[in-house]
Amino acid sequence: MVIHLKEERPPLQPLVQRLLGDIRQALAAQPATSTWGAAEHGWALSLLAELGQDWETQGVRVGALQDLGQLSHRLDMVAATVTRANLEALSCHLRWVLDAAALDLEPLDPDSRSRPAPD
């Protein structure tokens, strides 16, 4: 599934790139183990590149987020913690964009201004 992003994306872009960079650094520091080798490292870097490119082109493949989350189970504790925390932050940013897009889709009526914004 691809989620398309619009106006809400540019203000978050520097944050998203920093989060992806933090994950990239954690992966670079990850030593080879019985559960983490060159194949996993290459796949994770490919998913990170995909997510970065997706954000640039205003769409996010949710599967890439999920796959990276699954790969994080193979990391050592430090790398897994950094990766999962940053993936959670990316997911929060994505939810924020989706909430903003959903509000844009709501029909305008006089009562809509009195409704609280979604969390």
ChimeraX attribute file (.defattr): number of C-alpha atoms within 10 A of each C-alpha:
attribute: neighborCount
match mode: 1-to-1
recipient: residues
	/A:1	9
	/A:2	12
	/A:3	13
	/A:4	16
	/A:5	20
	/A:6	13
	/A:7	10
	/A:8	16
	/A:9	20
	/A:10	14
	/A:11	9
	/A:12	15
	/A:13	15
	/A:14	11
	/A:15	14
	/A:16	22
	/A:17	17
	/A:18	12
	/A:19	21
	/A:20	21
	/A:21	15
	/A:22	17
	/A:23	25
	/A:24	20
	/A:25	14
	/A:26	18
	/A:27	23
	/A:28	12
	/A:29	11
	/A:30	18
	/A:31	13
	/A:32	13
	/A:33	11
	/A:34	7
	/A:35	11
	/A:36	17
	/A:37	14
	/A:38	10
	/A:39	9
	/A:40	18
	/A:41	19
	/A:42	12
	/A:43	14
	/A:44	21
	/A:45	18
	/A:46	14
	/A:47	19
	/A:48	20
	/A:49	15
	/A:50	16
	/A:51	24
	/A:52	19
	/A:53	13
	/A:54	18
	/A:55	21
	/A:56	15
	/A:57	13
	/A:58	16
	/A:59	18
	/A:60	21
	/A:61	16
	/A:62	14
	/A:63	13
	/A:64	20
	/A:65	19
	/A:66	13
	/A:67	13
	/A:68	22
	/A:69	17
	/A:70	11
	/A:71	18
	/A:72	22
	/A:73	16
	/A:74	16
	/A:75	22
	/A:76	17
	/A:77	12
	/A:78	12
	/A:79	23
	/A:80	20
	/A:81	16
	/A:82	19
	/A:83	26
	/A:84	17
	/A:85	15
	/A:86	19
	/A:87	21
	/A:88	15
	/A:89	15
	/A:90	20
	/A:91	14
	/A:92	12
	/A:93	18
	/A:94	21
	/A:95	13
	/A:96	17
	/A:97	20
	/A:98	17
	/A:99	15
	/A:100	17
	/A:101	16
	/A:102	11
	/A:103	14
	/A:104	10
	/A:105	9
	/A:106	9
	/A:107	8
	/A:108	10
	/A:109	8
	/A:110	7
	/A:111	7
	/A:112	12
	/A:113	9
	/A:114	8
	/A:115	7
	/A:116	7
	/A:117	10
	/A:118	9
	/A:119	6
